[in-house]
Amino acid sequence: MENSFIEFMDTTLRDGEQTSGVSFMPHEKLVIARALLTDLNVDRIEVASARVSAGEQEAVRRICRWAHMASKLDSIEVLGFVDGHVSVDWIKEAGGRNINLLCKGSLRHCQGQLKKTPEEHIADILEVIAYADSQGVGVNVYLEDWSNGMKSSPEYVFQIVDALKETSVRRFMLPDTLGILNPLDILNYMAIMMERYPDLHFDIHAHNDYDLAVANELAAAYAGCKGVHTSINGLGERAGNASLASMQAVLKDQLNVETHIDETRLNEVSRLVEGCSGIPIPPNKPVVGDSVFTQVAGVHADGDKKADLYQNALMPERFGRKREYALGKNSGKANILKNLEALGMELDAEQAKRVTDRIIELGDKKELVTQEDLPYIVNDVLKHTMPEEHVKLLSYVVTTAYGLKPITSLRLEVNGEVYEESAQGDGQFDSFMRAIRHIYRDKLDRKFPWLTNYVVSIPPGGRTDALVQTVITWSWNDRVLRTRGLDADQTEAAIKASIKMLNLIEKDFKN
């Protein structure tokens, strides 16, 4: 391992958009591009494929216009093809300066898809490079299917690189197009490439078909590769690409190399792409998943409390997050105490045991217990010394009819004062929340939290009378609150979660 620095090229907006069902709007591409380059400090981004559509060219034009003003145009790259002048002209018309030229990296692809000899393909590539040079467009080269090329036709790979190494090509990008390699293969093939071409800049572009994309790119970096290709949340064709967040953590902690990535912004950019793509982040996805910094077993919380025994280099604070201790049937007293400590609450040993027993009982019913539920559980179990409920929903009625928007009328008590309000909304819960917001903003002159996530779950079985669990995430005063409601009716469950939230924030108004 000789590299002390690894360059990141992120392809969320090109290869990531090849995820089934994902299509970014031009304005979404611009927002994501800005986040990648200015928030995360990614070195380069690949934003599109040339010739796709007029809409795609407009997206590239917007990104390039912004990048030019931000002095980041050299970081914008577009996939192009060996098609004479067409791709280069398309990219230049959009304001781009760099083409990632898709060449064939295996003899099978060259002969089977192009129906050409290696010499004919090389001549075509050189023609595009010469034209790009004349137009002031920088060239990187993809050797598509390089992995199979090294397996079955390495002499072809060498023939291509030998023909291009003295040209203006800046980077030779080596894709494992079908995700067939393992880290031992990568170490072997990269060692061959590095020994034969020690002065060339190689990037690795791994696919995740065997769940080895991050491991393969780690192996390539170890072998001397100077750049890795990633996507946010691992988006990409089929099983996706190497996740940027995972790649950053692995390179820093396992190889001790430097990058330009700002780790503290990884989580928020991952959530941005989650929202734009519509592809949810699995809760157990390393670094950015909801559950990856959550200890479930009570023995782990106990070890952390005593000597940080269950923590590694992946500290949540690195990524703008915090460690949590799950509440459920596997919770021990230490988990409960960690959560109570975060809320500023203290219980004696007997009280903690009773609360723990109650949480285990709820966990056996597969109910989600959150930190924000703790005050209510403690109040329910101990029945003393807990603050009274400051916000009470006295009554409400929701009317709905075919072809008409729902209307909610309600009576809400806040610190002993009763308020009445009605509102119309796009749905039953929306009309309820509009009525509540009217009370807080118009009658109490208070600001109101933003609802940032709304998740509904139903226990297995599919019965029409099954309990509905609604977990709502709110943004409030730079804090994140999660409240839960459980009821046979989805709207009622959401309303319960909302009233919990109002009681949680009430103390902020009193301070």
Secondary structure, 3 states (H helix, E strand, C coil): CCCCECEEEECCCCCHHHCCCCCCCHHHHHHHHHHHHHHCCCCEEEEEECCCCHHHHHHHHHHHHHHHHCCCHHHEEEEEECCCCHHHHHHHHCCCCEEEEEEECCHHHHHHHHCCCHHHHHHHHHHHHHHHHHCCCEEEEEEECHHHHHHHCHHHHHHHHHHHCCCCCCCEEEEECCCCCCHHHHHHHHHHHHHHCCCCCEEEEEECCCCCHHHHHHHHHHCCCCEEEEEHHHCCCCCCECEHHHHHHHHHHHHCCECCCCHHHHHHHHHHHHHHHCCCCCCCCCCCCCCCCEECCHHHHHHHHHHCCCCCCCCHHHHCCCCEECECCCCCHHHHHHHHHHHCCCCCHHHHHHHHHHHHHHHHCCCCECHHHHHHHHHHHHCCCCCCCCEEEEEEEEEEECCEEEEEEEEEEECCEEEEEEEECCCHHHHHHHHHHHHHHHHCCCCCCEEEEEEEECCCCCCCCCCEEEEEEEEECCEEEEEEEEECCHHHHHHHHHHHHHHHHHHHHHC
